[in-house]
Amino acid sequence: MWVDEYDWRNYPELTNSQLAEFGFMSPHVQIEEDFDAVVVKVHDGDTFTLRCDFRDFDFPLRLVSVDAPELNTGVPGAEARDFVRGLIEGESVRVLVDRKNRVDKYGRLLGDLVVIGQSLSGVLVTSGFALPFGRRREGELPDLNKDLRSEQWF
């Protein structure tokens, strides 16, 4: 069974379908509710490592509703990371979890952080360091080779 080989340390969160079937086998609490945590590391403008009192290891969280520039984009990515680092690294935060959309394809917990009474996602968007998720490709021309490839129609 895959659960015996599952990498719980690197992918601590189960998807909702996995949770329903295998959640009882998880070696740690599966997060389904809002909770308090400390941000121990800021990876980029929308991905962090958290520490909380109900787990004995640190784990990743990605903001669910925004998209910040990647670090490989150069200055924009580094500026977003540094802005967020100055706001939340080492700080206590409230993590808001959407039970219907808890985990991304990389096994990271999805949510938003509340810092000093404000949504971090909202602060990032209004400060120009992130776009609402889904708008990051706005204004770009579609890749017609990908969208119209013949094998998708047969």
Secondary structure, DSSP 8 states (H G I E B T S, - for coil): -HHHH--TTTS----HHHHHHHGGG-SS----S-EEEEEEEEEETTEEEEE-TT-SS-EEEEESSEE---GGGSHHHHHHHHHHHHHHTT-EEEEE--TTS-B-TTS-EEEEEEETTEEHHHHHHHTTS-EETT-TTTT----HHHHT-GGGG-
